[in-house]
Amino acid sequence: MELFLQAAAVALVTVILTAMLKKSSGELALLLTLAACVLIGVFFLRLAEPVVEFLSKLRDLAGLDKALMTPMLKTIGIGILTQISATVCADAGENAIARLVEVCGSVLALYVALPLLEAVLDMVEQMSGG
């Protein structure tokens, strides 16, 4: 909870400062936004550690292969990074780049999830006797 409150405080201070800076120095405001995203990302990673550990315990209890959990976690990470990157691009007034980042993130997420899809296909083939 404390990490989330710190991240929220960084976000609020950044919003206030960038609102004041946008009028005089849009470039500096954008750099401040990027720095805040990196700092909040560090908070996020620290918040995500217990969740990943818990999912790993569940995976072990269920007897699932680690190769099935890794693509899922990578896909979640790609989705989060895509959303942040696209938002920063859009805030900088680069909407076309923001949309392209979203498309690329979606394709990359599908690519990373291919091992999961192949595992499901293998299970279906085994169940159907093929």
Backbone as CSV, one residue per row, in Angstrom:
resi,resn,N_x,N_y,N_z,CA_x,CA_y,CA_z,C_x,C_y,C_z
1,MET,0.832,-1.196,0.000,0.000,0.000,0.000,0.872,1.254,0.000
2,GLU,1.963,1.208,0.789,2.851,2.359,0.886,3.470,2.691,-0.474
3,LEU,3.887,1.656,-1.212,4.472,1.880,-2.534,3.462,2.523,-3.483
4,PHE,2.224,2.083,-3.412,1.193,2.662,-4.267,0.970,4.135,-3.920
5,LEU,0.947,4.447,-2.633,0.767,5.838,-2.218,1.928,6.700,-2.700
6,GLN,3.143,6.160,-2.648,4.303,6.896,-3.155,4.172,7.125,-4.661
7,ALA,3.755,6.096,-5.379,3.576,6.227,-6.827,2.491,7.261,-7.134
8,ALA,1.415,7.226,-6.385,0.333,8.201,-6.589,0.817,9.615,-6.293
9,ALA,1.636,9.782,-5.256,2.171,11.100,-4.928,3.083,11.611,-6.044
10,VAL,3.936,10.727,-6.569,4.808,11.110,-7.690,3.947,11.532,-8.879
11,ALA,2.896,10.777,-9.151,2.021,11.085,-10.283,1.355,12.449,-10.113
12,LEU,0.824,12.712,-8.931,0.141,13.988,-8.700,1.098,15.174,-8.786
13,VAL,2.277,15.042,-8.188,3.267,16.124,-8.256,3.688,16.353,-9.705
14,THR,3.869,15.262,-10.452,4.256,15.377,-11.855,3.182,16.085,-12.668
15,VAL,1.934,15.735,-12.439,0.836,16.378,-13.172,0.807,17.879,-12.899
16,ILE,0.986,18.249,-11.651,0.969,19.674,-11.300,2.152,20.400,-11.945
17,LEU,3.342,19.809,-11.823,4.526,20.457,-12.390,4.464,20.529,-13.912
18,THR,4.018,19.458,-14.553,3.962,19.489,-16.017,2.906,20.483,-16.510
19,ALA,1.825,20.627,-15.767,0.805,21.613,-16.150,1.399,23.019,-16.129
20,MET,2.256,23.293,-15.149,2.885,24.610,-15.065,3.978,24.762,-16.123
21,LEU,4.691,23.681,-16.438,5.810,23.748,-17.378,5.383,23.759,-18.842
22,LYS,4.225,23.181,-19.151,3.796,23.067,-20.544,3.719,24.424,-21.235
23,LYS,3.349,25.444,-20.498,3.211,26.777,-21.088,4.565,27.352,-21.508
24,SER,5.571,27.131,-20.686,6.865,27.744,-20.971,7.859,26.791,-21.633
25,SER,7.787,25.522,-21.292,8.765,24.567,-21.828,8.122,23.194,-21.974
26,GLY,7.507,22.971,-23.124,6.847,21.694,-23.383,7.804,20.522,-23.377
27,GLU,9.045,20.762,-23.858,10.040,19.691,-23.897,10.414,19.250,-22.482
28,LEU,10.600,20.213,-21.592,10.940,19.895,-20.210,9.788,19.165,-19.521
29,ALA,8.572,19.568,-19.832,7.393,18.901,-19.266,7.343,17.445,-19.720
30,LEU,7.667,17.201,-20.992,7.674,15.833,-21.497,8.760,15.004,-20.821
31,LEU,9.946,15.578,-20.641,11.030,14.867,-19.949,10.643,14.551,-18.507
32,LEU,9.972,15.469,-17.852,9.508,15.228,-16.487,8.497,14.082,-16.460
33,THR,7.612,14.060,-17.443,6.631,12.979,-17.544,7.327,11.630,-17.732
34,LEU,8.316,11.598,-18.607,9.058,10.354,-18.834,9.788,9.901,-17.573
35,ALA,10.410,10.837,-16.869,11.110,10.496,-15.630,10.136,9.938,-14.594
36,ALA,8.966,10.553,-14.501,7.956,10.071,-13.555,7.487,8.666,-13.943
37,CYS,7.335,8.413,-15.243,6.925,7.078,-15.695,7.957,6.034,-15.291
38,VAL,9.226,6.369,-15.434,10.287,5.429,-15.042,10.226,5.178,-13.539
39,LEU,10.112,6.231,-12.751,10.056,6.081,-11.299,8.830,5.282,-10.866
40,ILE,7.688,5.585,-11.437,6.465,4.844,-11.104,6.592,3.396,-11.578
41,GLY,7.286,3.183,-12.702,7.555,1.821,-13.170,8.355,1.019,-12.168
42,VAL,9.313,1.659,-11.520,10.094,0.982,-10.468,9.174,0.594,-9.313
43,PHE,8.293,1.507,-8.930,7.321,1.180,-7.880,6.460,-0.007,-8.308
44,PHE,6.024,0.024,-9.559,5.184,-1.057,-10.088,5.905,-2.399,-9.996
45,LEU,7.166,-2.427,-10.403,7.924,-3.684,-10.359,8.028,-4.215,-8.938
46,ARG,8.226,-3.311,-7.999,8.303,-3.752,-6.595,6.942,-4.256,-6.102
47,LEU,5.859,-3.637,-6.591,4.521,-4.099,-6.221,4.191,-5.443,-6.864
48,ALA,4.731,-5.669,-8.052,4.402,-6.884,-8.800,5.155,-8.113,-8.282
49,GLU,6.262,-7.932,-7.585,7.057,-9.072,-7.115,6.239,-10.097,-6.328
50,PRO,5.476,-9.677,-5.305,4.700,-10.672,-4.554,3.652,-11.388,-5.414
51,VAL,3.099,-10.681,-6.380,2.101,-11.287,-7.264,2.756,-12.374,-8.112
52,VAL,3.923,-12.080,-8.659,4.640,-13.056,-9.479,5.036,-14.264,-8.627
53,GLU,5.500,-14.007,-7.407,5.859,-15.113,-6.511,4.644,-15.992,-6.214
54,PHE,3.498,-15.368,-5.970,2.286,-16.127,-5.695,1.871,-16.960,-6.903
55,LEU,1.937,-16.351,-8.096,1.590,-17.095,-9.309,2.540,-18.266,-9.531
56,SER,3.805,-18.087,-9.178,4.772,-19.175,-9.300,4.424,-20.323,-8.341
57,LYS,4.002,-19.976,-7.133,3.579,-21.016,-6.175,2.362,-21.768,-6.707
58,LEU,1.397,-21.015,-7.263,0.210,-21.669,-7.838,0.603,-22.599,-8.984
59,ARG,1.533,-22.121,-9.817,2.000,-22.926,-10.940,2.612,-24.225,-10.433
60,ASP,3.440,-24.123,-9.385,4.078,-25.318,-8.822,3.047,-26.274,-8.229
61,LEU,2.064,-25.717,-7.517,1.020,-26.552,-6.925,0.185,-27.258,-7.985
62,ALA,-0.069,-26.579,-9.078,-0.874,-27.160,-10.151,-0.056,-28.089,-11.038
63,GLY,1.266,-28.061,-10.871,2.124,-28.916,-11.681,2.253,-28.442,-13.117
64,LEU,2.077,-27.145,-13.327,2.191,-26.602,-14.682,3.651,-26.342,-15.025
65,ASP,3.956,-26.450,-16.288,5.298,-26.182,-16.777,5.576,-24.682,-16.700
66,LYS,6.807,-24.325,-16.309,7.184,-22.909,-16.226,7.053,-22.219,-17.580
67,ALA,7.233,-22.987,-18.631,7.151,-22.422,-19.982,5.756,-21.886,-20.296
68,LEU,4.756,-22.310,-19.552,3.400,-21.805,-19.778,3.142,-20.502,-19.034
69,MET,3.804,-20.317,-17.892,3.586,-19.119,-17.091,4.368,-17.923,-17.648
70,THR,5.544,-18.171,-18.159,6.392,-17.091,-18.650,5.725,-16.270,-19.749
71,PRO,5.142,-16.888,-20.774,4.484,-16.071,-21.802,3.340,-15.212,-21.261
72,MET,2.625,-15.735,-20.287,1.526,-14.975,-19.711,2.060,-13.721,-19.022
73,LEU,3.106,-13.867,-18.221,3.670,-12.714,-17.527,4.279,-11.716,-18.513
74,LYS,4.935,-12.228,-19.552,5.504,-11.337,-20.566,4.401,-10.573,-21.295
75,THR,3.311,-11.237,-21.586,2.193,-10.595,-22.281,1.596,-9.482,-21.431
76,ILE,1.463,-9.721,-20.137,0.957,-8.680,-19.234,1.909,-7.489,-19.221
77,GLY,3.202,-7.762,-19.135,4.194,-6.692,-19.143,4.165,-5.891,-20.430
78,ILE,4.042,-6.589,-21.541,3.961,-5.908,-22.840,2.731,-5.013,-22.897
79,GLY,1.616,-5.497,-22.386,0.391,-4.696,-22.375,0.547,-3.427,-21.552
80,ILE,1.182,-3.545,-20.404,1.382,-2.376,-19.536,2.334,-1.380,-20.197
81,LEU,3.453,-1.869,-20.715,4.413,-0.981,-21.381,3.818,-0.326,-22.620
82,THR,3.018,-1.069,-23.348,2.368,-0.513,-24.533,1.439,0.621,-24.150
83,GLN,0.647,0.415,-23.124,-0.290,1.444,-22.694,0.450,2.700,-22.237
84,ILE,1.506,2.528,-21.447,2.272,3.681,-20.964,2.921,4.412,-22.132
85,SER,3.570,3.660,-23.020,4.264,4.276,-24.159,3.298,5.027,-25.063
86,ALA,2.175,4.417,-25.359,1.194,5.067,-26.231,0.629,6.328,-25.581
87,THR,0.411,6.278,-24.294,-0.115,7.454,-23.592,0.888,8.599,-23.609
88,VAL,2.165,8.284,-23.387,3.192,9.329,-23.420,3.277,9.935,-24.825
89,CYS,3.230,9.079,-25.836,3.260,9.591,-27.217,2.057,10.489,-27.497
90,ALA,0.887,10.060,-27.071,-0.325,10.854,-27.288,-0.242,12.183,-26.539
91,ASP,0.280,12.154,-25.308,0.425,13.389,-24.539,1.397,14.357,-25.197
92,ALA,2.374,13.805,-25.932,3.341,14.645,-26.637,2.765,15.146,-27.960
93,GLY,1.525,14.765,-28.260,0.887,15.209,-29.496,1.185,14.327,-30.692
94,GLU,1.769,13.167,-30.454,2.123,12.239,-31.528,1.123,11.086,-31.559
95,ASN,-0.098,11.384,-31.968,-1.163,10.382,-31.948,-0.928,9.240,-32.925
96,ALA,-0.358,9.534,-34.090,-0.086,8.473,-35.062,0.931,7.479,-34.495
97,ILE,1.953,7.994,-33.838,2.955,7.107,-33.232,2.321,6.324,-32.087
98,ALA,1.454,6.970,-31.319,0.779,6.287,-30.210,-0.025,5.091,-30.726
99,ARG,-0.758,5.294,-31.825,-1.561,4.194,-32.385,-0.667,3.081,-32.914
100,LEU,0.455,3.465,-33.523,1.394,2.465,-34.034,2.013,1.660,-32.891
101,VAL,2.324,2.324,-31.789,2.842,1.623,-30.606,1.804,0.619,-30.110
102,GLU,0.538,1.010,-30.109,-0.522,0.099,-29.667,-0.626,-1.117,-30.574
103,VAL,-0.553,-0.913,-31.879,-0.627,-2.034,-32.820,0.583,-2.955,-32.642
104,CYS,1.764,-2.354,-32.562,2.977,-3.164,-32.387,2.928,-3.939,-31.072
105,GLY,2.452,-3.305,-30.011,2.334,-3.992,-28.722,1.374,-5.168,-28.793
106,SER,0.279,-4.988,-29.514,-0.693,-6.084,-29.669,-0.098,-7.260,-30.424
107,VAL,0.614,-6.964,-31.505,1.241,-8.030,-32.294,2.311,-8.731,-31.471
108,LEU,3.112,-7.952,-30.733,4.158,-8.556,-29.904,3.550,-9.429,-28.806
109,ALA,2.454,-8.989,-28.206,1.788,-9.786,-27.174,1.305,-11.114,-27.749
110,LEU,0.745,-11.080,-28.946,0.318,-12.331,-29.594,1.515,-13.246,-29.870
111,TYR,2.601,-12.649,-30.332,3.806,-13.425,-30.623,4.340,-14.104,-29.362
112,VAL,4.396,-13.340,-28.268,4.904,-13.891,-27.007,3.966,-14.973,-26.465
113,ALA,2.664,-14.857,-26.747,1.682,-15.832,-26.264,1.606,-17.089,-27.128
114,LEU,2.331,-17.135,-28.243,2.265,-18.304,-29.124,2.528,-19.634,-28.413
115,PRO,3.506,-19.726,-27.501,3.695,-21.005,-26.803,2.445,-21.465,-26.046
116,LEU,1.705,-20.522,-25.476,0.454,-20.890,-24.800,-0.567,-21.412,-25.793
117,LEU,-0.689,-20.720,-26.916,-1.647,-21.143,-27.935,-1.260,-22.510,-28.513
118,GLU,0.037,-22.732,-28.695,0.497,-24.040,-29.196,0.217,-25.135,-28.182
119,ALA,0.385,-24.841,-26.880,0.093,-25.832,-25.846,-1.387,-26.188,-25.843
120,VAL,-2.252,-25.198,-26.014,-3.695,-25.452,-26.079,-4.020,-26.291,-27.309
121,LEU,-3.417,-25.971,-28.434,-3.636,-26.738,-29.656,-3.194,-28.187,-29.476
122,ASP,-2.050,-28.393,-28.841,-1.575,-29.754,-28.573,-2.552,-30.521,-27.683
123,MET,-3.092,-29.843,-26.664,-4.057,-30.503,-25.776,-5.318,-30.884,-26.537
124,VAL,-5.783,-29.989,-27.399,-6.987,-30.281,-28.172,-6.738,-31.460,-29.103
125,GLU,-5.578,-31.492,-29.745,-5.243,-32.597,-30.639,-5.160,-33.912,-29.887
126,GLN,-4.596,-33.893,-28.674,-4.491,-35.108,-27.874,-5.876,-35.587,-27.439
127,MET,-6.759,-34.650,-27.095,-8.100,-35.016,-26.645,-8.934,-35.585,-27.795
128,SER,-8.661,-35.077,-29.005,-9.457,-35.544,-30.133,-8.862,-36.803,-30.751
129,GLY,-7.720,-37.224,-30.209,-7.123,-38.477,-30.695,-6.272,-38.282,-31.921
130,GLY,-5.940,-37.046,-32.247,-5.206,-36.750,-33.466,-3.786,-36.562,-33.207
